[in-house]
Amino acid sequence: MKKYTNIVILVAIVSIGFIFTSPDNFLKRFMFGQIITAAPFPPYGLKATVVNYNQINVSWVDDSVNAMSSRKTKEFRLYRRTAYTGNWELIKTTINATHADLNLSPGGYDYKVNACNDIGCSSDSGIISASFSKDTMAPTRPGNFSLPQKEVTDSKANLYWSASIDDIGIRQYNIYRSAGSGNNPSLIASVSLSQVIYTDTSLSPVTNYYYYVEAVDLAKNKSLATATLNIVTLPLGNTGSYIRVVSPNGGECFTLPGNLHVAWTGTGVNQATAYYGGKKIFSGKDTIFDWYMTASVSPTTIGSIKIIVVDDNGKEGTSDTSDAPFAVSRDCKKESISIASTPEVPTNLKAGLVPNGNDILLTWQDNSKNETEFRIYRRVLNGKWALIAKVGPDVTSYTDPNVPPGNYEYDAHACNNSGCSAYSNQFKITAIATLPVDPVKVYTVAELRDGDLVSVGSSSDPDVYIINSHGYKRLFLNEAIFGFYGHLGGFQNIKKIDSTAKNSYRTSGLFKNCEAGDGKVYGVEISGEDTAILHWVNTSGEQAIADDPDFFKKVFCINNNEFNWYQKGLPYTSVNQIPMYSR
């Protein structure tokens, strides 16, 4: 009877082994001696998922949980290498069947894992790959930047702005400051993405300070800077008696006759007296006053307001000595000057040679609605800047005529009666009217880097591409699409290559709208010489890699403008439907 009972128990064990283990390992686990003394079986079901711009999550299944053994897995050892070519590196020893691989650089990666216990380690699992491209989309500029003078003391000032937007998320905001003239700003602080206010507590009394803010995303792309704003700090130990004239101020003009609107800032003011020239025009406790200027007031370009105040302690103070003069005229355009603001800085300044001449055409983007003029500056490279022209409001171009041969830089800013914006980006250009033509450098593959613009120089109508670190290139189908990417620097940043270098990069027609945060990948179907149709590749990431291991290495980011330019076709349900693309 005892012998028969043992047979029944053995059958039960065999049944349990069959139910809870994978079929390919069943016979091994049935061998009673091996179960007791062997290392774990290899993990299976390895997966790698790209989470964001620098993180891949890896997971797997522990096959030893089904083994008929008291020697279960003690730890897993996860290995990683640069896709296909790198050396394997142990990156994590863990008791969990998942790992978040953080702080990765753009590119492709391979993973494998094994399981270990006190007896030893299993053989390696299968290999899984994942990749992602470099994020190049800058955040939006911080909005509603303000720097209230009324909150300024002798040592601190408060800065406010509204949050920027980015496809992968904001890392921080950088605050820049300069003193005196506003030149040579330096980074004074970086604050977290959730912070949209900053208090600067390291200021000196009676000093002009200039500030601007920029956003930085998780991939360290920087936004355009806000407009530059300035304040002046109060005197030390006498904050109640200091007054700054906000309006009128430098460059403003008032038409006679009419109301002169005077506004000033200060705290603890008990009594204030305002003077226009040497004439008293106001006395009281307010910090705002309208004075009717009759036609008998003499026109001038050096009008000035002086404020004398007495604080609650009887101390007297006067207005800021840096308050600039203003104009009074019988024919200047009437402005609303309650508290004016300087214009936003113009951006995307570009310069190009005008064909068949010695002129240089400048263009820029107008970002404000309150400018009265744009001022354009030029200098010989590394020389002194000179104002060369002023153009009216809403004008976005200027032709610099008869420029002598040489290397030049251009700059511009927007101005109104309250002052001028910060300067735009500087743009370098060579006027080549009679200069000898230098030989064009042709770059080799070894000299090219991820994100370079390239073109074969010998073609009369060259195609322009951008390349990635995986050996792929994408075509800008026409000049209009290329124009959507002004941050790349335009045609002057294109590197010339030969046909051999061009052919060493395979052409990709896979795009993703990174600006909109759209996770879908689209395939390009060429429909004409310079036209195309986008098709959503409606398949899983695992299936896409199974069909084409390089699938995600071929994906290039595009922006909203380019995405909206294409016609949209029916979705592809398989990678194999994507047309071969070799242009």
Secondary structure, DSSP 8 states (H G I E B T S, - for coil): -HHHHHHHHHHHHHHHHHHHS-GGGHHHHHSHHHHHH------EEEEEEEEETTEEEEEEE-GGGGSSSS----EEEEEEEETTTS--EEEEEESSSEEEE-S--SEEEEEEEEEE-SS-B------EEEEE----------EEEE--GGG--SS-EEEEEE----SS-EEEEEEEEEETTS-S-EEEEEEETT--EEEE----SS-EEEEEEEEEETT--B------EEEE---TT-GGG-BEEEES-TT-EEESSEEEEEEEE-SSEEEEEEEETTEEEEEES-SEEEEEE-TTS--EEEE-EEEEEEETTS-EEEB-TT---EEEESSS-----SS-------EEEEEEE-TTSS-EEEEEE---S--SEEEEEEEETTS--EEEEEE-TT--EEEE-S--SEEEEEEEEEEETTEE------EEEEE-SS-------EE-GGG--TT-EEEETT-SS--EEEE-TTSEEEEE-SHHHHHT-GGG--GGGEEEE-HHHHHHSEE--EEEETTTT----EEEEE-SSS-EEEEEB-S-HHHHHHH-TTGGGGEEEE-HHHHHHSEE---BSSGGGS-----
